[in-house]
Amino acid sequence: MHCAKGAETLIEARDLVRQYRVGSSTVRALDRLDLTVRRGEFLAVVGVSGSGKSTLLHLLGGLDTPSSGRVCVEGRDLASLRKSERTIYRRTTVGFVFQSYYLVSSMTAEENVALALTFQGTFGPARRRKAAEAIRRVGLERRAGHRPNQLSGGEQQRVAIARAIVHAPPLLLADEPTGNLDRATAGEMMALVRRIHEELGTTVVMVTHDEETASRAADRVVRLRDGRLVDEGASTP
């Protein structure tokens, strides 16, 4: 399969396999998976622990490469990219949100967001302006000068989301983003991600074990079991 760049499709994965050696055994985390994600879509991938969700997200984000098959994003075969090119892809095309927040404890919320722009090569007034705008977009203007230990779990996840979107990536990948939050805060977080998706036109791929969260937030839900997609359907936010 050759990667074809189309106006409608952002991600196309075909015959995707990722397997690992565990001792003397081979574990197939993804098993000939096919997936297409439209540009501007909010897709949720639902599955239990060990179903292959995080493996899929790592392949889409260029953090890992498949054992066989292809992942094409914006017409580029990620496996064909050199290491330096994959780094540029992650910095320019993708924003990551994880279950853990990964904030720098000695930096304020706004400084954590601005740090991401340093890796983009953005400095000076432009960096401060973009970081402040991202903080405003997630509703933390009044907490911008606080360090992570002065913020609640929900506020820390908002900082992590601001950091992920500060460079306006076309693709946002979220790995169990509400996993460390109570249900009420998780609902607020999903509403925030949904609003960012709508306002910025960002394509979102979220993996979660929470069927209810997925159904409420996403345009489409696919279900993953033992490394294979088993069914899918539309959702109404």
N, C-alpha and C positions, 0 to 999 in steps of 0.2 A: 504493500500500500504506500502510495506517495501522499504527502501532505498537500491538500488543496486548500488554498486560502479563500474563504467565502465571506460574504457580508453578513450572513445569518449565523454562521457557526464560529464559536470561539475555541471550543475544545472538542477534539475528536480522538477517542481512544479505541483502538482496534486490536482484538485478539491478545489482550494484555495479560501477561503472565509475570508474576514475581514469586520466586521461590527461594528458600533459604535452607542452608544446611544446619541442622540441629543435632549435634553428635553424629551418629551414623545414619540419621534419617534426613529426608528432604521434606520440608513443609512448603506447601503451595499456598501462599497468602492470597494471591489473585489467580483465578483459573480461567483464562481465555475470555476476559471481560471486554465487552463493547459498551461504549458510552459516548453520547453526543450531548454537548451543552451549548445552548443557543446564546448568542451575545445578548447581554442584559437580563439573563434568566437568574432566578434564585432557585437553586437545586439543593435539596436535602437528601443525603445518603444515610439511611437508617439501618442499624444492625447491632447485634450484641457484641460484646468484647470478643476479639479474635476472629471477627467476620471478614476483616481485610479493609476496614474503613480508613484507618490512619495510613496504611500502606498505599491505598489509592491516592489519598491527599498528598503524600510525600512524592509520589510519581508526578502528579499534576503540578506540584510546586517546584519540580526540578531538584528536590532534596535527595532523590534516589533515582536509579535508572531501572527499567524493566529487564527481566530475564529474557523475554521475547515479546514481540508485539510492539506497538508504537503509541506514543502520546504526542499529538499535534496540538499546539496552541498558537493561534493566529497564523496558521500555515507553517509553523516550524516544528520539525521533529526534535523533541527535547534530547533524545538519546544521541543525536548526531552533533549536538553542540559540544564544543570544548569546555573544559572546566571553567575557564574565565568567562566564556559566553553564558554558561548556566548561571554564574554569579550575577552577571549583568541582567539576565532574564529575571532572576529573583528580586533584584533591586528595583527594576523598572516596571515590570509587568504584574507582579504578585504582591499582595499584602497578606500577612499571616496573622491569625488570631488563634491562640492555643488555650487549653484548659488552665494551664499555669500562666501567670501574667508576664514573667520574665522582665520585670522592671528593675532598673538600677537603683538600689536602695539609697544611695547618697545624692541622687538627683531629684529635683522637683518633677511634678507631673509634666509641666511644659518642657522642661529640659530633657526628660525621657523621650518626648515626642520629637523634639528638635534633633536629638541624637540620630534618629533615623534619617533625617535629611542630610546629615554630615556624610553618610554613606552614599547619598545621591550626588554629592558634590555641590550642595546648596549651603551657602554661608551668609553671614551678615544679616542685614535687614530683611532680606527675602526669607531666610530661614526662620527668623523670629515671627514674621508675619504669617507664614504658612503654619507654623506650630500653633500660634494663637488661634488661627482660624479652625484648625482641627480640634483643638480643645473646646472651642465654642460650639462646634458642631455636635460634640458628644455631651454638651451641657455642663461642663466643668470649669467655666470661667472663674468662679469664685474659689475653686480649689487648685488653680493652676500652680500656685506657689507652694503647695504641700508635697511632702515626700511620701513614698508609698506606705510607710508605717503609720501615717496620719490619715490614711484613706481606708474606707471600707472595701470589702471584696468587690462589690459592684462598681465602686468608683475606680478601683485599680483595673478592672476589666474595661471600663470606659477609656482609661488612658491607653490600654493596650490596643483598643480599637482605633483610637485617634492616631496612634503611632502607625498602625497598619494602613490607614487611608491617607496619611499626610501627603504622600507623593502622588495621590490620585491614580492608583493602579487600576487597570481595567478588570482585574481578577482579584477577588477576595476569597481566601481559603480559611475556613474556620473549623478547628478540630475540637469538638466537645466544648464550645465556648461558654456554656452555662453549667459545666460539670461541677464547679466549686461553689455555685450560688444556690441560695434558697429559691423556692419556686416563684415567689413574688418578684424577686430581683431578676431571676432568669427571664420572666415574662417581659420586664422592662428592657432587658438587654436585647431580646429578640425584636422587640418593637423598634429599638434604636438601629439595629442592623437592617431591619426592613426599611426604615426611613432613609438610611444612607443609600441603600440599594436603589430606592426610588428617586432620590434627589440627584444622585451622581450617575445613575445608569450603570452602576458597577455590577458585573457578573459575580454572583456569590455561589460558592460550593461549600456547604456545611455538612460535616459528618457528626452524627449524634446517635445515642441509643434511645433517645426520648421521642417516641412516635408523636405524642401530643404537641411538643414544641415544634417538631418538623412540620406537622400538618398545619399549624397556625401560621407559621412564618413563610414557608416556601411556596413558590409557584408550582413546583413539581417535587414529588417524593419518589425515590427509588430505594429498593430494599436489597440489602446485600447479605448473603448467607454462604458461608464457606467459600468466599472469594468469587461468588457469582451473583449477578443480578437476578432476582427471582420474580419481581413484579414492580410495577410503578403506577403512579397515578397523579392526577392534578390535585392541588390543594387550594383552598380559599382562605387567604389571610384574614 
